[in-house]
Amino acid sequence: MRGITQDAINPAILNVQYAVRGELAIKAEEYRERLQSGAHHDLPFNKVISSNIGNPQQRGLDQPPITFNRQVAALMEWPALAELAKDAFPEDVIARAKELQSEIGSIGAYSHSQGVPFIRKNVAKFIEERDGYPSNPNDIFLTAGASAGVSLLITMLISNSKSGILIPIPQYPLYTATLAAHSGAGIPYHLNEEAEWATSTPDIEAAIAQATREGIEPKALVIINPGNPTGALLDEGTMQKVVRLCEQHNLVLLADEVYQANLHSPTTHPFTSFKRVVRSLDSPIHLVSFHSISKGVTGECGRRGGYFECVNVSPEAIALMYKMASVNLCPPLSGQIGVDCMVRPPRSGDASYALWKAETDATHAALAQRTQTMAARLNALPGVSCVNSPGALYLYPRVHLPKAAIEAARKAGKEPDTLYALELLDDTGICVVPGSGFGQKEGQYHYRLTCLCPGVEEYVGALERFHGKFLERYGGL
C-alpha cells in the first residue's frame, strides 16, 4: 500500500526549504517542552527566546495587542457583549462593531471570496490617503496574511520549470519555498551589504542576463521594502529605476510591503509605496503590492489577515485571480476585521484615539530603541558587523567565523552559520535563523534575529558571552 509516503508525493515538495521554521525552531521547541516539564536540570538556561521569527505577540516576546483592535474583535465575536458589559467599550468601538456587523452579519459565515466588499472599500481609501492616487476595491483581494497572496501570485506566474522569479538575496524564504513547491526557478540578485543592503538595478540586470543565458524566462521581480531580513528601505530614486527596469524587461513587480509601518528612523528613512512611484511615473507595469496585519504595531499574526492590490492588471486576469481565490472560499473573517482596524484606526477626537496613540507610540519607541542598542552592541563584538536596520523587525549581522569552526561544520554536514546558531541555542536558549536559510554570498556567514525581544540587556549580554566562548572554543579569528 503506497499511501502518503515520500516516494509517492509530488517530488517538488521534497525541494521545499523554510529555514524560519526549520531545524533550529524544531530544536528550540524541544527545549521549551523540556523546560515546561521540569526536566531541565542539565540545560544552561531557564527559558527559550524565540528570536527566529517576527511573531510579535508570541509568549516571551509579548508585544501588547492594540486595545481598539481587540475590543472590536470581541464585539464581532459576541455582539451581546455591548449590552452585557455596557461600560467596558468606548463609543467608537461600539459604533465600528455595529457598522461591520451590518455589512458582514455573523463572522461564522463565509464572506465574498475576494473579501468583504465594505472592507475592501476601506482598504482602497487607506491606499488613496497614503499615496494620493485612486484605488479600486475591485482590484483588491483580502487574504489569509500576505503569504497567501504571494503564493497565489507565484502559482499563477509559474507556467513551467523555466519560469523564473527574481528574488533578492538575502530573502524571506517564503519565495524560494513557494517557487520550489511549484517547480519554478528562483533568479537571485544580491543586495549590497556595504551600502546598507541597497538594491542595485545593475545587479538585477546581470541576474536577468544570466537567467536568460540559462534558458530561464524572468517573469516577475520581488522587492521586499522594508527588507526582510535586512530592514533596508529603498529610496525613491532607486524605486523609479526598478520600475523602468520592469518596463524594459516586461516584468511583473511583486512589492512585499508588510513592514511599511515598522520605521525606526522615519525622517531619514521614510517609506514610499511602489503604487505611488508607478502612478507618478505613469508606468504601465503590472504591480501587485502586499500588506499584512501580522507586522507593524498590529502584530496579529495568528488572525491571518492581509491584502494585495493589483495595479494595471486587466479585468480578465483579476477574474482568474478571483477563480483561484474562490477555491479556498474566503479569507478568515477575523483577519478581515483585523485589516479593517489596521487601515481605519481611531482618529483624533475619537474616544479610543488617546489610548491607541499611546500604545502605538510605545511599540514604535521600544522597537527603535532595541534595534539601535542591539546593532551597537553587535558591532562591538570581534568579527561581527551589523547594519543598523532602519525598518522591519530584524537585524542581520555578518559573522566572521574561525577556520576551525568552518571545518567542524563541514565535518558535521552543516553550514558554518548553522553550527554557530545551533551552539548559540544550546548555550543560551536563544533561537536565531542562520543566514544560509536566507541566501548569502559564498564564504559569508550571517544570522537573523528579531528586535522584538524584551529585556535587551539580558538578551544581548547572553549573545556577547556566547560569541566570546565560541571564538575561544574554535581558536579565535
C-alpha positions in Angstrom: 0.0 0.0 0.0 1.6 3.3 -1.1 -0.5 5.9 0.8 1.2 9.1 1.8 4.9 8.2 1.5 7.9 10.1 0.5 8.2 8.2 -2.8 4.5 8.8 -3.7 4.2 12.5 -3.1 4.8 15.4 -5.6 8.6 15.4 -5.9 8.6 19.2 -5.9 7.6 19.1 -2.2 10.9 17.5 -1.3 12.7 20.6 -2.6 10.9 23.0 -0.3 13.0 24.6 2.5 11.7 27.0 5.1 14.5 28.0 7.4 12.4 30.2 9.7 10.6 27.1 11.0 13.4 24.6 10.3 16.0 22.7 12.3 16.7 25.5 14.8 13.0 26.2 15.5 12.3 22.4 16.0 15.1 22.0 18.5 14.1 25.2 20.3 10.6 23.8 20.7 12.0 20.5 22.1 14.0 22.6 24.7 10.8 24.6 25.5 8.9 21.4 26.2 11.7 20.1 28.5 11.7 23.3 30.4 7.9 23.2 30.9 8.1 19.5 32.0 10.6 20.3 34.7 13.2 18.0 33.2 15.7 20.8 32.5 18.4 20.4 35.2 21.0 19.8 32.6 20.2 22.9 30.4 22.4 26.0 30.9 19.4 28.4 30.5 15.9 28.7 32.1 13.9 29.9 29.1 13.9 29.7 25.3 14.0 33.1 23.5 12.3 32.9 20.1 14.4 35.4 18.1 13.9 33.4 14.9 10.6 34.8 13.8 8.7 38.1 13.6 5.8 36.9 15.7 5.3 39.9 18.0 2.7 38.5 20.4 4.4 35.1 20.9 4.9 34.2 24.5 8.2 35.6 25.6 8.1 38.4 23.1 4.8 39.7 24.4 4.2 42.8 22.2 0.9 44.2 23.6 -2.0 44.0 21.2 -3.8 47.2 20.3 -6.8 47.6 22.6 -9.1 49.1 19.9 -8.5 46.2 17.6 -9.2 43.6 20.3 -12.3 45.4 21.5 -13.8 45.5 18.0 -12.8 41.8 17.6 -14.6 40.9 20.9 -17.8 42.6 19.8 -17.7 40.9 16.4 -17.3 37.5 18.1 -20.1 38.1 20.6 -22.2 41.2 19.8 -24.2 40.7 23.0 -21.2 41.9 25.0 -22.1 45.5 24.1 -25.2 45.1 26.3 -23.7 42.8 28.9 -20.7 45.0 29.5 -22.0 48.4 28.7 -19.2 50.4 30.4 -16.4 48.2 29.0 -16.4 49.5 25.4 -15.8 53.1 24.2 -18.5 54.5 21.9 -16.3 54.4 18.8 -15.6 50.7 19.3 -19.4 50.0 19.6 -20.1 52.1 16.5 -17.4 50.3 14.5 -18.6 46.9 15.5 -22.2 47.7 14.6 -21.1 49.1 11.3 -19.2 45.9 10.5 -22.0 43.7 11.7 -24.4 45.4 9.4 -22.1 44.7 6.5 -20.9 41.2 7.4 -23.5 39.6 9.6 -22.1 36.7 11.5 -18.4 36.2 11.3 -19.1 32.4 11.3 -20.4 32.7 7.7 -18.3 32.7 4.5 -17.7 36.1 3.0 -17.2 37.1 -0.6 -14.1 35.1 -1.8 -12.3 38.3 -2.6 -13.0 39.6 0.9 -15.9 41.7 2.4 -16.7 44.4 -0.2 -17.1 47.1 2.6 -13.6 46.3 4.0 -12.0 46.3 0.5 -13.5 49.8 0.0 -11.8 50.9 3.3 -8.5 49.4 2.1 -8.9 51.4 -1.1 -9.4 54.6 0.9 -6.3 53.8 3.0 -4.2 53.4 -0.1 -5.6 56.6 -1.6 -4.8 58.6 1.5 -1.3 57.1 1.7 -0.3 57.6 -1.9 -2.5 60.3 -3.3 -3.8 58.2 -6.2 -7.1 56.4 -6.7 -7.5 52.8 -5.7 -10.2 50.4 -7.0 -11.7 48.0 -4.4 -12.3 45.5 -7.3 -8.5 45.3 -7.7 -8.0 44.4 -4.0 -8.0 40.9 -2.5 -8.2 40.3 1.2 -6.1 37.3 2.1 -5.1 35.0 5.0 -1.9 37.0 5.6 0.3 38.4 2.9 1.8 34.9 2.4 -1.4 33.6 0.9 -1.4 36.4 -1.6 2.2 35.8 -2.5 1.5 32.1 -3.0 -1.5 32.9 -5.2 0.6 35.2 -7.5 3.5 32.8 -7.8 1.1 29.9 -8.6 -0.3 32.0 -11.4 3.0 33.2 -12.8 4.8 29.8 -12.9 3.8 28.1 -16.1 6.7 25.6 -16.4 10.0 24.8 -14.8 11.7 27.5 -17.0 9.5 30.3 -15.5 11.7 32.4 -13.2 11.1 35.0 -10.4 13.8 37.4 -9.5 14.4 37.3 -5.7 16.6 39.4 -3.5 19.4 37.7 -1.6 19.1 37.7 1.3 15.4 37.0 1.0 12.5 35.8 3.1 12.3 32.0 2.5 8.6 32.2 1.6 9.6 33.0 -2.0 12.1 30.2 -2.6 9.8 27.7 -0.8 6.8 28.6 -2.9 8.8 28.5 -6.1 10.1 25.1 -5.2 6.6 23.8 -4.5 5.5 24.9 -8.0 8.7 23.8 -9.8 9.6 27.4 -10.7 13.1 28.9 -10.9 14.4 31.4 -8.4 16.6 34.0 -10.0 18.8 35.5 -7.3 20.1 39.1 -7.3 22.3 40.2 -4.4 21.7 43.3 -2.2 24.7 45.4 -1.3 25.6 45.0 2.3 28.4 47.6 2.2 25.7 50.2 1.1 23.2 49.3 3.9 21.8 46.4 1.9 20.9 48.7 -1.1 19.1 47.4 -4.1 21.2 47.7 -7.3 19.5 47.7 -10.7 22.7 46.8 -12.5 22.9 43.7 -10.3 19.3 42.9 -11.2 20.1 43.4 -14.9 23.1 41.0 -14.5 20.8 38.4 -12.9 18.3 38.7 -15.8 21.1 38.2 -18.4 22.4 35.2 -16.6 19.0 33.6 -16.3 18.3 34.2 -20.0 21.6 32.5 -20.9 20.4 29.5 -18.9 17.1 29.3 -20.7 15.1 30.8 -17.8 12.3 33.2 -18.6 12.2 36.0 -16.0 8.5 36.8 -15.3 8.5 38.8 -12.1 10.7 40.8 -9.8 10.3 40.6 -6.0 11.2 43.7 -3.9 10.8 43.5 -0.1 10.5 47.0 1.3 11.3 47.4 4.1 13.6 44.4 3.7 13.4 41.1 5.4 15.9 40.1 6.8 17.8 43.3 6.2 15.4 46.1 7.3 16.7 48.2 4.4 14.4 50.8 2.8 14.5 51.8 -0.9 14.9 55.5 -1.7 12.5 56.9 -4.3 15.2 57.2 -7.0 16.1 53.5 -6.8 12.4 52.7 -6.9 12.0 54.7 -10.1 14.9 52.8 -11.7 13.3 49.5 -10.6 10.0 50.5 -12.3 11.8 51.4 -15.5 13.7 48.1 -15.4 10.4 46.2 -15.1 9.1 48.2 -18.1 12.2 47.3 -20.1 12.0 43.6 -19.3 8.2 43.2 -19.1 8.4 42.0 -15.5 5.5 41.9 -13.0 6.6 43.8 -9.9 5.7 42.0 -6.7 6.1 44.5 -3.9 6.2 43.0 -0.4 5.4 46.0 1.8 4.3 44.3 5.0 6.8 46.2 7.2 5.7 49.6 5.9 4.7 50.7 9.4 7.9 49.5 11.1 10.1 52.5 10.6 12.8 53.2 13.2 14.2 56.4 11.5 11.2 57.8 9.6 12.7 61.2 9.0 15.8 59.9 7.3 14.4 56.6 6.0 10.8 57.1 5.1 8.6 54.5 3.4 7.3 55.1 -0.1 5.0 52.6 -1.7 5.6 51.3 -5.2 2.0 52.2 -6.1 2.9 55.8 -5.6 6.0 55.6 -7.7 4.3 53.6 -10.5 1.5 56.2 -10.7 3.8 59.2 -10.5 5.8 57.8 -13.5 2.5 56.9 -15.3 4.1 53.5 -15.8 2.1 50.6 -17.4 3.9 47.9 -15.5 1.8 45.3 -13.7 2.3 45.8 -10.0 1.0 43.7 -7.1 1.7 45.0 -3.6 1.1 43.2 -0.4 0.3 44.2 3.2 -0.5 42.4 6.4 -1.8 42.7 10.0 1.0 40.4 11.2 3.7 43.2 11.4 3.7 46.9 12.1 2.4 47.7 15.6 -0.7 45.4 15.0 1.3 42.2 15.3 -1.8 39.9 14.9 0.0 37.0 13.2 -2.4 34.4 14.4 -5.5 36.1 12.9 -4.2 35.7 9.4 -5.2 38.9 7.7 -3.7 40.8 4.8 -4.4 42.1 1.3 -2.9 42.7 -2.1 -3.7 45.4 -4.6 -3.3 44.9 -8.4 -2.3 47.9 -10.5 -2.6 48.0 -14.3 -3.8 44.4 -14.3 -6.6 43.5 -16.7 -10.1 42.6 -15.6 -9.6 39.2 -17.3 -6.6 38.5 -15.1 -8.4 39.7 -12.0 -11.2 37.3 -12.8 -8.7 34.4 -12.9 -7.3 35.5 -9.5 -10.9 35.5 -8.2 -11.4 32.0 -9.5 -8.3 30.8 -7.7 -9.2 32.6 -4.5 -12.7 31.1 -4.6 -11.2 27.6 -4.4 -10.5 28.5 -0.7 -13.9 30.0 -0.3 -12.8 33.1 1.6 -10.1 34.5 3.9 -10.7 34.3 7.7 -13.2 36.8 8.9 -11.2 37.6 12.0 -8.3 38.5 9.7 -10.5 40.7 7.5 -11.8 42.5 10.6 -8.1 43.0 11.6 -7.4 44.5 8.2 -10.3 47.0 8.7 -8.9 48.0 12.1 -5.4 48.4 10.6 -6.5 50.7 7.7 -9.1 52.5 9.8 -7.5 53.2 13.2 -9.1 55.7 15.6 -8.8 59.3 14.5 -8.1 62.4 16.6 -11.2 63.2 18.6 -12.4 59.5 18.7 -12.9 58.0 22.2 -10.2 55.4 21.6 -7.6 57.7 20.0 -5.6 58.7 23.0 -5.0 55.1 24.1 -4.4 53.9 20.5 -1.8 56.7 20.1 -0.1 55.9 23.4 0.1 52.1 22.6 1.4 52.6 19.0 3.9 55.2 20.1 5.2 52.9 22.9 5.7 50.0 20.5 7.5 52.1 17.9 9.8 53.5 20.5 10.6 50.1 22.0 11.4 48.6 18.6 13.6 51.6 17.6 15.5 51.5 20.9 16.1 47.8 20.9 17.3 47.9 17.3 19.7 50.7 18.0 21.1 49.1 21.2 21.4 45.6 19.6 23.2 46.9 16.5 25.7 48.9 18.5 26.5 46.0 20.8 26.8 43.5 18.0 29.1 45.8 16.1 31.4 46.0 19.1 32.0 42.2 19.0 35.1 40.9 17.4 34.4 39.6 13.9 30.9 40.9 13.8 29.5 43.7 11.6 25.8 44.7 11.6 23.9 47.3 9.5 21.7 49.3 11.9 18.4 48.5 10.4 16.1 51.5 9.7 13.0 49.3 9.3 11.2 46.0 9.8 11.7 43.8 12.9 15.2 42.3 12.5 18.9 42.7 12.4 21.1 40.6 10.1 24.7 40.6 11.4 27.6 39.2 9.5 29.8 36.9 11.5 33.4 36.1 10.6 34.0 32.5 11.8 37.2 30.8 12.8 38.7 28.4 10.3 38.3 25.6 12.9 34.6 26.3 13.2 34.1 26.2 9.5 35.9 22.9 9.3 33.9 21.4 12.2 30.7 22.5 10.5 31.7 20.9 7.2 32.7 17.7 9.0 29.2 17.6 10.7 27.5 18.2 7.3 26.2 21.6 8.3 26.6 25.2 7.1 29.0 27.1 9.3 26.4 29.7 10.3 24.0 26.8 11.2 26.7 25.4 13.5 27.0 28.9 15.1 23.3 29.2 15.6 22.9 25.6 17.0 25.6 26.2 19.5 24.0 29.6 20.4 20.7 27.8 21.1 22.4 25.0 23.1 24.3 27.5 25.2 21.8 30.3 25.8 18.3 29.2 24.7 18.3 32.0 22.0 16.9 30.8 18.7 18.0 32.6 15.6 17.9 31.8 11.8 21.3 31.2 10.1 22.0 33.3 7.0 22.2 30.2 4.9 18.4 30.0 5.1 18.1 33.4 3.5 20.8 33.2 1.0 24.2 34.9 1.1 27.4 35.3 -0.9 29.8 32.3 -0.9 32.2 32.4 2.0 30.0 34.8 4.0 28.0 34.0 7.2 25.1 35.7 8.9 22.2 35.2 11.1 18.9 36.9 11.5 17.5 37.8 14.9 14.4 39.8 15.8 14.3 43.1 17.7 11.1 42.1 19.4 12.7 40.6 22.4 12.2 42.5 25.7 15.0 42.7 28.3 17.6 43.8 25.8 20.4 43.9 28.3 20.0 40.3 29.4 19.4 39.2 25.8 22.3 40.9 24.2 24.5 40.1 27.1 23.9 36.4 26.5 24.8 36.9 22.8 28.0 38.6 23.8 29.1 36.0 26.2 28.4 33.2 23.8 30.3 34.8 21.0 33.4 35.2 23.2 33.2 31.5 24.2 32.6 30.4 20.6 35.7 32.2 19.4 37.7 30.8 22.3 36.4 27.2 21.6 37.5 27.4 18.0 40.8 29.1 18.3 39.8 32.7 17.6 39.9 34.7 14.4 
